[in-house]
Amino acid sequence: MDWEVILKGLGLVIFGLLFVLVGLDGWRHRRQERISAIEAAILRAGDDEEPLPLDRWDRTMAYVQPVLMLIFGPLMILGGVAILSLLGE
């Protein structure tokens, strides 16, 4: 039973670190135009079409997603550390 709790705590810490790293990278490159992996795959399969231009939603999400990742990443790390620290009691 303890190993399940340890795995959950470590999983939260690892995913929290991943969220923080991806959030920092997203914030650093928020002003660059980029396309999603799905759109890139569709364009590769098609006839060399150009990607759609970014609209207001895309530009807004370029700011919102990194902020949410930078909020929830440390919370996940804190939760994972809290779970792991409760095992010592």
C-alpha positions, 0 to 999 in steps of 0.5 A: 500500500505504501508503494502506491502512495509513493508512486502517486506522490512522485507522479505529482512531483514529476508532472509538476516539474514538467508543467513548470518547464513547459510553462516557462518555455511557453512563456518565453516563446509566447509571441512566436507564431506556431502551429499545433502538431495536429495542424502540422500533420494535416498540412503534411498529408495535404497539398502543401497548404499554408497554415491558417493565420492566428486569430484572437483565440490563438493569441489569447491562449498563447498567454493563458496556457503558460500562466495556468501551467506556472500556477498548477505546476508548483501546486502539483509539486507541493501536493506531491511533497505533502503526500510524500511527507505524510508517509514519514508519520 
